[in-house]
Amino acid sequence: MPKFPKSMRLCGDMRIRATQSQGKRYVVWPLRAHVLPAEGQTQVLVWAPKSLHKHAVDRNRLRRLMREAYRLQCEPLKAMEAEGKAMHIAIYHMDKEMSDYDHIARAMHKLIAKITNA
């Protein structure tokens, strides 16, 4: 079972800002992704904003659920990466309500399918 190591995480202020401002947007409720083609390895950032989720416990839980859903379903993106089509992806939770894992996993599956088919 693959892990979610540091090398898979999108880091660096300049990369994150470029992904958010120049990346193509995909929406599958309650997730929104900004995707920017990149060189090297596919990297992912997941976040839940403080403006929608006031308690850190809620934000941490949503981030953990999104990371796990991505980790278990990232094989199509790894296949694209092997073909030389790496990308930076920023995934954002847009709903004010807390989502359970099943809802997030279904949305993540559809989101990854949209990204790979585009």
N, CA, C and O atoms as a MOPAC input file, in Angstrom:
PM7 MOZYME 1SCF
protein

 N      0.84800 1    -1.17300 1     0.00000 1
 C      0.00000 1     0.00000 1     0.00000 1
 C      0.89900 1     1.24400 1     0.00000 1
 O      1.75200 1     1.38400 1     0.87600 1
 N      0.71800 1     2.15000 1    -0.97500 1
 C      1.58400 1     3.32600 1    -1.03300 1
 C      1.31000 1     4.28600 1     0.12300 1
 O      0.19600 1     4.36600 1     0.64100 1
 N      2.34100 1     4.99800 1     0.50300 1
 C      2.21500 1     5.98300 1     1.57800 1
 C      2.01200 1     7.36500 1     0.96600 1
 O      1.86100 1     7.49400 1    -0.24900 1
 N      2.01000 1     8.37600 1     1.78800 1
 C      1.90400 1     9.76400 1     1.32000 1
 C      3.15300 1    10.50200 1     1.80500 1
 O      3.07400 1    11.29900 1     2.74000 1
 N      4.30800 1    10.24400 1     1.17500 1
 C      5.55900 1    10.82100 1     1.65600 1
 C      5.69100 1    12.30700 1     1.32500 1
 O      4.88100 1    12.87400 1     0.59200 1
 N      6.70000 1    12.90100 1     1.86700 1
 C      6.97600 1    14.32400 1     1.66200 1
 C      7.14500 1    14.63800 1     0.17000 1
 O      6.76500 1    15.72100 1    -0.27600 1
 N      7.70000 1    13.71700 1    -0.59300 1
 C      7.94000 1    13.96600 1    -2.01300 1
 C      6.63300 1    14.11000 1    -2.80500 1
 O      6.64200 1    14.69000 1    -3.89100 1
 N      5.52200 1    13.59900 1    -2.29000 1
 C      4.22400 1    13.72100 1    -2.96000 1
 C      3.49000 1    15.00600 1    -2.58600 1
 O      2.46800 1    15.33500 1    -3.18900 1
 N      4.00300 1    15.73000 1    -1.59800 1
 C      3.31500 1    16.93400 1    -1.12200 1
 C      3.79900 1    18.16700 1    -1.86300 1
 O      4.99600 1    18.34800 1    -2.08400 1
 N      2.86400 1    18.99800 1    -2.23800 1
 C      3.19000 1    20.25500 1    -2.90500 1
 C      3.62500 1    21.25900 1    -1.85500 1
 O      2.84200 1    21.63900 1    -0.98500 1
 N      4.87200 1    21.68600 1    -1.93800 1
 C      5.43700 1    22.62100 1    -0.97500 1
 C      5.99900 1    23.82500 1    -1.71400 1
 O      6.22600 1    23.77700 1    -2.92300 1
 N      6.21300 1    24.87000 1    -0.99800 1
 C      6.80800 1    26.06800 1    -1.57500 1
 C      5.75200 1    27.07700 1    -1.95700 1
 O      4.82900 1    26.77300 1    -2.71200 1
 N      5.89000 1    28.27000 1    -1.43700 1
 C      4.89800 1    29.32200 1    -1.64100 1
 C      4.71800 1    29.64900 1    -3.12200 1
 O      3.59100 1    29.84100 1    -3.57700 1
 N      5.80800 1    29.71500 1    -3.87300 1
 C      5.71300 1    30.08200 1    -5.29100 1
 C      4.97600 1    29.01100 1    -6.09300 1
 O      4.16500 1    29.33700 1    -6.96000 1
 N      5.24600 1    27.74900 1    -5.81400 1
 C      4.55300 1    26.66900 1    -6.51800 1
 C      3.07100 1    26.65700 1    -6.18300 1
 O      2.23300 1    26.48300 1    -7.06700 1
 N      2.74700 1    26.83900 1    -4.91400 1
 C      1.34900 1    26.82600 1    -4.48200 1
 C      0.58800 1    27.98600 1    -5.10900 1
 O     -0.51400 1    27.79400 1    -5.62200 1
 N      1.15600 1    29.17500 1    -5.07700 1
 C      0.48500 1    30.33900 1    -5.67700 1
 C      0.31100 1    30.17100 1    -7.18000 1
 O     -0.73900 1    30.51400 1    -7.72300 1
 N      1.32800 1    29.64800 1    -7.85900 1
 C      1.21900 1    29.42900 1    -9.29800 1
 C      0.12400 1    28.41800 1    -9.61200 1
 O     -0.63900 1    28.60000 1   -10.56100 1
 N      0.04500 1    27.36900 1    -8.83000 1
 C     -0.98200 1    26.34900 1    -9.04800 1
 C     -2.37500 1    26.93600 1    -8.84900 1
 O     -3.28700 1    26.65300 1    -9.62600 1
 N     -2.54000 1    27.74800 1    -7.81600 1
 C     -3.85700 1    28.32300 1    -7.53100 1
 C     -4.24500 1    29.39000 1    -8.54400 1
 O     -5.42000 1    29.50600 1    -8.89200 1
 N     -3.29400 1    30.16200 1    -9.01800 1
 C     -3.65100 1    31.26700 1    -9.91100 1
 C     -3.68000 1    30.85600 1   -11.38500 1
 O     -4.53300 1    31.33100 1   -12.13500 1
 N     -2.75900 1    29.97700 1   -11.81500 1
 C     -2.65900 1    29.63700 1   -13.23000 1
 C     -3.24400 1    28.26400 1   -13.56300 1
 O     -3.43900 1    27.94200 1   -14.73500 1
 N     -3.52100 1    27.46100 1   -12.54700 1
 C     -3.98200 1    26.10000 1   -12.79000 1
 C     -5.41300 1    26.03400 1   -13.28300 1
 O     -6.22600 1    26.91400 1   -13.00300 1
 N     -5.70700 1    24.97300 1   -14.02400 1
 C     -7.06100 1    24.73100 1   -14.49400 1
 C     -7.89300 1    24.20600 1   -13.32800 1
 O     -7.40200 1    23.42500 1   -12.51200 1
 N     -9.14800 1    24.63500 1   -13.25200 1
 C     -9.99900 1    24.25900 1   -12.12000 1
 C    -10.97000 1    23.15200 1   -12.50700 1
 O    -11.53800 1    23.13100 1   -13.59900 1
 N    -11.13400 1    22.23600 1   -11.56400 1
 C    -12.09800 1    21.14900 1   -11.69200 1
 C    -12.90000 1    21.11300 1   -10.40300 1
 O    -12.34200 1    21.25700 1    -9.31500 1
 N    -14.21500 1    20.92100 1   -10.52000 1
 C    -15.07300 1    20.88600 1    -9.34100 1
 C    -15.89800 1    19.61000 1    -9.34400 1
 O    -16.57700 1    19.29400 1   -10.32100 1
 N    -15.83100 1    18.88800 1    -8.24500 1
 C    -16.73100 1    17.77700 1    -7.94500 1
 C    -17.11000 1    17.99300 1    -6.48500 1
 O    -16.29300 1    17.79100 1    -5.58700 1
 N    -18.33000 1    18.39700 1    -6.26000 1
 C    -18.75100 1    18.80200 1    -4.91800 1
 C    -18.48800 1    17.70300 1    -3.91100 1
 O    -18.86100 1    16.55900 1    -4.16900 1
 N    -17.87600 1    17.98200 1    -2.79500 1
 C    -17.46200 1    19.24500 1    -2.19500 1
 C    -15.99200 1    19.59500 1    -2.42500 1
 O    -15.42400 1    20.37700 1    -1.66400 1
 N    -15.36400 1    19.02700 1    -3.46500 1
 C    -13.94800 1    19.28200 1    -3.70500 1
 C    -13.74300 1    20.13600 1    -4.93900 1
 O    -14.49800 1    20.04700 1    -5.90800 1
 N    -12.70500 1    20.97000 1    -4.89000 1
 C    -12.27800 1    21.74400 1    -6.05000 1
 C    -10.78100 1    21.54500 1    -6.18800 1
 O    -10.04900 1    21.58500 1    -5.19900 1
 N    -10.32900 1    21.33000 1    -7.40600 1
 C     -8.90700 1    21.11900 1    -7.64400 1
 C     -8.38900 1    22.15400 1    -8.62400 1
 O     -9.06600 1    22.51000 1    -9.58900 1
 N     -7.19100 1    22.62800 1    -8.36900 1
 C     -6.44400 1    23.48100 1    -9.28600 1
 C     -5.29200 1    22.62200 1    -9.78000 1
 O     -4.51100 1    22.11300 1    -8.97500 1
 N     -5.17500 1    22.45400 1   -11.09500 1
 C     -4.17600 1    21.55100 1   -11.66400 1
 C     -3.28600 1    22.32800 1   -12.62100 1
 O     -3.77100 1    23.03500 1   -13.50400 1
 N     -1.97700 1    22.18900 1   -12.43500 1
 C     -0.99500 1    22.87400 1   -13.26500 1
 C      0.03000 1    21.84900 1   -13.73300 1
 O      0.61100 1    21.14800 1   -12.90500 1
 N      0.27100 1    21.74200 1   -15.05700 1
 C      1.30800 1    20.82700 1   -15.53000 1
 C      2.66400 1    21.20300 1   -14.93600 1
 O      2.97600 1    22.38000 1   -14.75700 1
 N      3.45900 1    20.18000 1   -14.63500 1
 C      4.75100 1    20.40900 1   -13.99200 1
 C      5.76400 1    19.39800 1   -14.50600 1
 O      5.42500 1    18.46200 1   -15.23000 1
 N      6.98800 1    19.60400 1   -14.12100 1
 C      8.04900 1    18.66100 1   -14.45200 1
 C      8.39500 1    17.86400 1   -13.20600 1
 O      8.21800 1    18.33600 1   -12.08300 1
 N      8.88800 1    16.65600 1   -13.41600 1
 C      9.29900 1    15.84500 1   -12.27800 1
 C      8.17500 1    14.95400 1   -11.79700 1
 O      7.64400 1    14.13900 1   -12.55100 1
 N      7.81700 1    15.11700 1   -10.53000 1
 C      6.84200 1    14.24100 1    -9.89200 1
 C      5.53000 1    14.97500 1    -9.64100 1
 O      5.52400 1    16.18200 1    -9.39600 1
 N      4.42200 1    14.24300 1    -9.70300 1
 C      3.12100 1    14.81800 1    -9.35800 1
 C      3.09000 1    15.08600 1    -7.86200 1
 O      3.40500 1    14.21100 1    -7.05500 1
 N      2.70400 1    16.31600 1    -7.50100 1
 C      2.63900 1    16.70800 1    -6.10100 1
 C      1.25900 1    17.26100 1    -5.79500 1
 O      0.61300 1    17.86200 1    -6.65300 1
 N      0.81000 1    17.05200 1    -4.55300 1
 C     -0.56000 1    17.39100 1    -4.15600 1
 C     -0.55300 1    18.20600 1    -2.87300 1
 O      0.24600 1    17.96300 1    -1.96800 1
 N     -1.45400 1    19.17200 1    -2.81000 1
 C     -1.71400 1    19.95500 1    -1.60700 1
 C     -3.19000 1    19.79200 1    -1.28400 1
 O     -4.03200 1    19.95900 1    -2.16600 1
 N     -3.51800 1    19.47100 1    -0.04800 1
 C     -4.92700 1    19.40900 1     0.36900 1
 C     -5.12500 1    20.43800 1     1.47500 1
 O     -4.28700 1    20.58100 1     2.36500 1
 N     -6.25500 1    21.15900 1     1.40400 1
 C     -6.52300 1    22.11200 1     2.46900 1
 C     -8.00700 1    22.34200 1     2.66200 1
 O     -8.81800 1    22.20600 1     1.74600 1
 N     -8.32000 1    22.69400 1     3.89200 1
 C     -9.66900 1    23.05800 1     4.28200 1
 C     -9.54700 1    24.44500 1     4.92500 1
 O     -8.82600 1    24.59400 1     5.91200 1
 N    -10.22300 1    25.44500 1     4.40000 1
 C    -10.00500 1    26.81100 1     4.86200 1
 C    -10.59800 1    27.11100 1     6.24000 1
 O    -11.63100 1    26.57000 1     6.63400 1
 N     -9.91500 1    27.97500 1     6.93600 1
 C    -10.36300 1    28.39900 1     8.26000 1
 C    -11.65300 1    29.20800 1     8.16600 1
 O    -12.44200 1    29.23400 1     9.11100 1
 N    -11.86800 1    29.86500 1     7.03500 1
 C    -13.08400 1    30.66500 1     6.88500 1
 C    -14.34500 1    29.79300 1     6.87000 1
 O    -15.42500 1    30.25800 1     7.23700 1
 N    -14.21100 1    28.53700 1     6.44900 1
 C    -15.36700 1    27.63600 1     6.42600 1
 C    -15.42500 1    26.70800 1     7.62800 1
 O    -16.51000 1    26.32500 1     8.06700 1
 N    -14.26300 1    26.34400 1     8.16500 1
 C    -14.18700 1    25.39600 1     9.28100 1
 C    -13.39800 1    26.05200 1    10.40700 1
 O    -12.16800 1    26.07600 1    10.38000 1
 N    -14.09300 1    26.57200 1    11.37000 1
 C    -13.47200 1    27.38300 1    12.41800 1
 C    -12.60000 1    26.58200 1    13.37200 1
 O    -11.62000 1    27.11100 1    13.89700 1
 N    -12.93600 1    25.31500 1    13.60800 1
 C    -12.18300 1    24.52100 1    14.57400 1
 C    -11.07200 1    23.75000 1    13.88300 1
 O    -11.29400 1    23.11000 1    12.85500 1
 N     -9.87600 1    23.81500 1    14.45200 1
 C     -8.72200 1    23.13200 1    13.87500 1
 C     -8.95700 1    21.62300 1    13.79100 1
 O     -8.46600 1    20.96600 1    12.87300 1
 N     -9.69500 1    21.08600 1    14.73500 1
 C     -9.99400 1    19.65300 1    14.72800 1
 C    -10.72600 1    19.27400 1    13.44100 1
 O    -10.42400 1    18.24700 1    12.83200 1
 N    -11.68600 1    20.10000 1    13.02800 1
 C    -12.44300 1    19.83700 1    11.81100 1
 C    -11.55800 1    19.94400 1    10.57200 1
 O    -11.63500 1    19.09700 1     9.68200 1
 N    -10.72400 1    20.97300 1    10.50900 1
 C     -9.81600 1    21.14200 1     9.37200 1
 C     -8.84600 1    19.97100 1     9.26700 1
 O     -8.61200 1    19.44900 1     8.17800 1
 N     -8.28300 1    19.56100 1    10.40300 1
 C     -7.32800 1    18.44800 1    10.40300 1
 C     -7.99700 1    17.15600 1     9.95200 1
 O     -7.40600 1    16.38200 1     9.19900 1
 N     -9.21800 1    16.92000 1    10.40200 1
 C     -9.93200 1    15.69500 1    10.00700 1
 C    -10.21000 1    15.69300 1     8.50500 1
 O    -10.00800 1    14.67800 1     7.83900 1
 N    -10.67200 1    16.82400 1     7.96900 1
 C    -10.95200 1    16.89600 1     6.53700 1
 C     -9.67800 1    16.68000 1     5.71600 1
 O     -9.69400 1    15.96400 1     4.71500 1
 N     -8.59000 1    17.29700 1     6.13900 1
 C     -7.32000 1    17.11700 1     5.42300 1
 C     -6.87900 1    15.65600 1     5.46900 1
 O     -6.40900 1    15.11900 1     4.46700 1
 N     -7.02600 1    15.02100 1     6.60800 1
 C     -6.64100 1    13.62600 1     6.74800 1
 C     -7.50000 1    12.73900 1     5.83400 1
 O     -6.97500 1    11.84000 1     5.17800 1
 N     -8.81000 1    12.98500 1     5.78900 1
 C     -9.69700 1    12.20900 1     4.93600 1
 C     -9.37800 1    12.42300 1     3.45300 1
 O     -9.37800 1    11.46900 1     2.67400 1
 N     -9.10700 1    13.66300 1     3.06500 1
 C     -8.78000 1    13.93800 1     1.66400 1
 C     -7.45000 1    13.29900 1     1.26400 1
 O     -7.33000 1    12.75000 1     0.16900 1
 N     -6.45500 1    13.36700 1     2.14400 1
 C     -5.15700 1    12.73200 1     1.85600 1
 C     -5.31200 1    11.22600 1     1.68500 1
 O     -4.73700 1    10.63900 1     0.76800 1
 N     -6.07900 1    10.60800 1     2.55600 1
 C     -6.27000 1     9.16500 1     2.48500 1
 C     -7.02700 1     8.78300 1     1.21400 1
 O     -6.66500 1     7.81100 1     0.55100 1
 N     -8.05800 1     9.52600 1     0.87100 1
 C     -8.81100 1     9.23900 1    -0.35300 1
 C     -7.90700 1     9.39500 1    -1.57500 1
 O     -7.96500 1     8.57800 1    -2.49400 1
 N     -7.07900 1    10.42800 1    -1.59300 1
 C     -6.14500 1    10.61900 1    -2.70500 1
 C     -5.13100 1     9.47900 1    -2.75700 1
 O     -4.87200 1     8.92200 1    -3.82400 1
 N     -4.57600 1     9.14200 1    -1.63400 1
 C     -3.53000 1     8.12100 1    -1.56800 1
 C     -4.01300 1     6.78100 1    -2.11900 1
 O     -3.27100 1     6.08400 1    -2.81200 1
 N     -5.26200 1     6.42500 1    -1.80600 1
 C     -5.79900 1     5.14700 1    -2.24600 1
 C     -6.23300 1     5.14500 1    -3.71600 1
 O     -6.42500 1     4.07800 1    -4.29800 1
 N     -6.39000 1     6.32400 1    -4.31800 1
 C     -6.91800 1     6.39000 1    -5.67800 1
 C     -5.99600 1     7.10200 1    -6.65700 1
 O     -6.45000 1     7.52600 1    -7.72000 1
 N     -4.72400 1     7.24500 1    -6.33300 1
 C     -3.82000 1     8.04800 1    -7.16200 1
 C     -3.15200 1     7.26600 1    -8.28500 1
 O     -2.30600 1     7.82500 1    -8.98400 1
 N     -3.49300 1     6.01100 1    -8.48400 1
 C     -2.83600 1     5.19700 1    -9.51600 1
 C     -2.95500 1     5.78500 1   -10.93000 1
 O     -1.95500 1     5.78100 1   -11.64800 1
 N     -4.12300 1     6.29300 1   -11.37500 1
 C     -4.18200 1     6.88600 1   -12.72500 1
 C     -3.22200 1     8.07400 1   -12.88400 1
 O     -2.65200 1     8.27000 1   -13.95700 1
 N     -3.04400 1     8.85800 1   -11.82800 1
 C     -2.11600 1     9.98800 1   -11.89800 1
 C     -0.67300 1     9.50500 1   -11.94300 1
 O      0.16300 1    10.12500 1   -12.60000 1
 N     -0.36600 1     8.40300 1   -11.25200 1
 C      0.98400 1     7.83400 1   -11.30100 1
 C      1.27900 1     7.30000 1   -12.70100 1
 O      2.41200 1     7.38800 1   -13.17500 1
 N      0.26000 1     6.74600 1   -13.36200 1
 C      0.44800 1     6.27200 1   -14.72800 1
 C      0.74100 1     7.44000 1   -15.66800 1
 O      1.59100 1     7.32500 1   -16.55200 1
 N      0.04800 1     8.55600 1   -15.48400 1
 C      0.31900 1     9.74600 1   -16.29300 1
 C      1.72500 1    10.27100 1   -16.01700 1
 O      2.42400 1    10.71300 1   -16.93000 1
 N      2.12800 1    10.21900 1   -14.75800 1
 C      3.46000 1    10.67400 1   -14.38000 1
 C      4.53300 1     9.82600 1   -15.06800 1
 O      5.56900 1    10.34900 1   -15.48000 1
 N      4.29000 1     8.52600 1   -15.19200 1
 C      5.23800 1     7.63700 1   -15.86400 1
 C      5.35900 1     7.98200 1   -17.34900 1
 O      6.40200 1     7.74300 1   -17.95800 1
 N      4.29800 1     8.54200 1   -17.93100 1
 C      4.32100 1     8.97300 1   -19.33100 1
 C      4.95200 1    10.34900 1   -19.49500 1
 O      5.06000 1    10.84900 1   -20.61500 1
 N      5.36400 1    10.95800 1   -18.40800 1
 C      5.98300 1    12.27500 1   -18.47000 1
 C      5.00200 1    13.42100 1   -18.31000 1
 O      5.33200 1    14.56000 1   -18.64300 1
 N      3.80900 1    13.14900 1   -17.81100 1
 C      2.77700 1    14.18200 1   -17.62500 1
 C      2.55500 1    14.42100 1   -16.13500 1
 O      1.47900 1    14.13100 1   -15.61100 1
 N      3.55500 1    14.94100 1   -15.46200 1
 C      3.42400 1    15.24900 1   -14.03600 1
 C      2.64400 1    16.54500 1   -13.87000 1
 O      2.53400 1    17.33700 1   -14.80600 1
 N      2.10400 1    16.75500 1   -12.67500 1
 C      1.33300 1    17.97300 1   -12.41500 1
 C      1.35300 1    18.32300 1   -10.93900 1
 O      1.62200 1    17.48500 1   -10.07900 1
 N      1.06200 1    19.58100 1   -10.67500 1
 C      0.86200 1    20.05500 1    -9.31300 1
 C     -0.64100 1    20.19700 1    -9.12900 1
 O     -1.32200 1    20.79800 1    -9.95900 1
 N     -1.15500 1    19.64000 1    -8.03200 1
 C     -2.58800 1    19.64100 1    -7.77800 1
 C     -2.84400 1    20.21100 1    -6.38800 1
 O     -2.23000 1    19.77900 1    -5.41200 1
 N     -3.74800 1    21.17700 1    -6.29900 1
 C     -4.18700 1    21.72100 1    -5.01700 1
 C     -5.66800 1    21.37900 1    -4.86700 1
 O     -6.49200 1    21.81400 1    -5.67200 1
 N     -6.00400 1    20.60200 1    -3.84000 1
 C     -7.38200 1    20.15400 1    -3.62500 1
 C     -7.94700 1    20.87500 1    -2.40800 1
 O     -7.32500 1    20.91800 1    -1.34600 1
 N     -9.13300 1    21.43800 1    -2.58200 1
 C     -9.76000 1    22.34800 1    -1.63300 1
 C    -11.13600 1    21.80800 1    -1.25100 1
 O    -11.90100 1    21.40900 1    -2.12900 1
 N    -11.46200 1    21.79000 1     0.02400 1
 C    -12.78500 1    21.36400 1     0.48900 1
 C    -13.67400 1    22.59600 1     0.59800 1
 O    -13.39700 1    23.48700 1     1.40100 1
 N    -14.74400 1    22.65900 1    -0.20500 1
 C    -15.56000 1    23.88000 1    -0.31600 1
 C    -16.79000 1    23.91300 1     0.56800 1
 O    -17.35100 1    24.98800 1     0.77800 1
 N    -17.23000 1    22.79200 1     1.09100 1
 C    -18.48500 1    22.72900 1     1.82500 1
 C    -18.30000 1    23.17700 1     3.26900 1
 O    -17.28200 1    22.87300 1     3.88900 1
 N    -19.27700 1    23.89500 1     3.80300 1
 C    -19.22600 1    24.31500 1     5.20400 1
 C    -19.49500 1    23.15800 1     6.14500 1
 O    -19.06100 1    23.17200 1     7.29700 1
 N    -20.21300 1    22.15000 1     5.65400 1
 C    -20.54600 1    20.98200 1     6.46900 1
 C    -19.39900 1    19.97900 1     6.43600 1
 O    -18.66100 1    19.89100 1     5.45500 1
 N    -19.26500 1    19.23300 1     7.51100 1
 C    -18.27800 1    18.15700 1     7.55600 1
 C    -18.74800 1    17.01700 1     6.65700 1
 O    -19.91700 1    16.63200 1     6.69500 1
 N    -17.84800 1    16.48500 1     5.85800 1
 C    -18.16300 1    15.35400 1     4.99600 1
 C    -17.58600 1    14.08400 1     5.60300 1
 O    -16.54700 1    14.11500 1     6.26400 1
 N    -18.26400 1    12.97500 1     5.37400 1
 C    -17.71500 1    11.70400 1     5.84800 1
 C    -16.77100 1    11.13900 1     4.78500 1
 O    -16.69600 1    11.65500 1     3.67000 1
 N    -16.05900 1    10.08300 1     5.14000 1
 C    -15.04200 1     9.54100 1     4.25000 1
 C    -15.64400 1     9.03200 1     2.93400 1
 O    -15.06500 1     9.25000 1     1.87000 1
 N    -16.78300 1     8.36800 1     2.99200 1
 C    -17.38600 1     7.82400 1     1.77300 1
 C    -17.69900 1     8.92100 1     0.76300 1
 O    -17.45700 1     8.75900 1    -0.43300 1
 N    -18.23000 1    10.02200 1     1.24100 1
 C    -18.57100 1    11.14800 1     0.36100 1
 C    -17.30300 1    11.73500 1    -0.26400 1
 O    -17.26700 1    12.01200 1    -1.46300 1
 N    -16.27500 1    11.92100 1     0.54700 1
 C    -15.01700 1    12.47500 1     0.04500 1
 C    -14.35600 1    11.50100 1    -0.92600 1
 O    -13.82500 1    11.92800 1    -1.95200 1
 N    -14.37600 1    10.20600 1    -0.62600 1
 C    -13.74500 1     9.21200 1    -1.49900 1
 C    -14.42700 1     9.15900 1    -2.86800 1
 O    -13.75100 1     9.06300 1    -3.89200 1
 N    -15.76200 1     9.22000 1    -2.89000 1
 C    -16.47800 1     9.22800 1    -4.17300 1
 C    -16.13300 1    10.48300 1    -4.97000 1
 O    -15.88500 1    10.41300 1    -6.17400 1
 N    -16.11900 1    11.63100 1    -4.29000 1
 C    -15.79200 1    12.88400 1    -4.97100 1
 C    -14.34500 1    12.86600 1    -5.47700 1
 O    -14.07100 1    13.34700 1    -6.57600 1
 N    -13.42600 1    12.31800 1    -4.68800 1
 C    -12.02200 1    12.25300 1    -5.09200 1
 C    -11.87100 1    11.34800 1    -6.31800 1
 O    -11.10700 1    11.66000 1    -7.23200 1
 N    -12.59600 1    10.23600 1    -6.33600 1
 C    -12.54300 1     9.32600 1    -7.48700 1
 C    -12.99500 1    10.04000 1    -8.75800 1
 O    -12.34100 1     9.93000 1    -9.79500 1
 N    -14.10800 1    10.76900 1    -8.68600 1
 C    -14.61900 1    11.50800 1    -9.84200 1
 C    -13.66500 1    12.62500 1   -10.24400 1
 O    -13.46100 1    12.87400 1   -11.43200 1
 N    -13.08200 1    13.29500 1    -9.25800 1
 C    -12.14800 1    14.39100 1    -9.52700 1
 C    -10.90000 1    13.88300 1   -10.24400 1
 O    -10.45000 1    14.49800 1   -11.21100 1
 N    -10.34400 1    12.77800 1    -9.78300 1
 C     -9.15600 1    12.20500 1   -10.43300 1
 C     -9.49500 1    11.74500 1   -11.84600 1
 O     -8.67800 1    11.88300 1   -12.75700 1
 N    -10.69200 1    11.20000 1   -12.03200 1
 C    -11.11800 1    10.79700 1   -13.38500 1
 C    -11.21300 1    12.01600 1   -14.29900 1
 O    -10.80000 1    11.94900 1   -15.45600 1
 N    -11.74500 1    13.11800 1   -13.80200 1
 C    -11.83200 1    14.34800 1   -14.60000 1
 C    -10.44100 1    14.85400 1   -14.97700 1
 O    -10.20300 1    15.25100 1   -16.11800 1
 N     -9.53900 1    14.83500 1   -14.02000 1
 C     -8.17900 1    15.34100 1   -14.25800 1
 C     -7.46600 1    14.47600 1   -15.28900 1
 O     -6.81000 1    15.00900 1   -16.18500 1
 N     -7.57700 1    13.17100 1   -15.18600 1
 C     -6.85800 1    12.28900 1   -16.10500 1
 C     -7.47600 1    12.29200 1   -17.50900 1
 O     -6.76600 1    12.06800 1   -18.48900 1
 N     -8.77000 1    12.53900 1   -17.62000 1
 C     -9.41900 1    12.56000 1   -18.92900 1
 C     -9.26000 1    13.88900 1   -19.66000 1
 O     -9.48200 1    13.95700 1   -20.86900 1
 N     -8.88600 1    14.92900 1   -18.95400 1
 C     -8.77300 1    16.24600 1   -19.58200 1
 C     -7.49100 1    16.38900 1   -20.37800 1
 O     -7.24500 1    17.44000 1   -20.96900 1

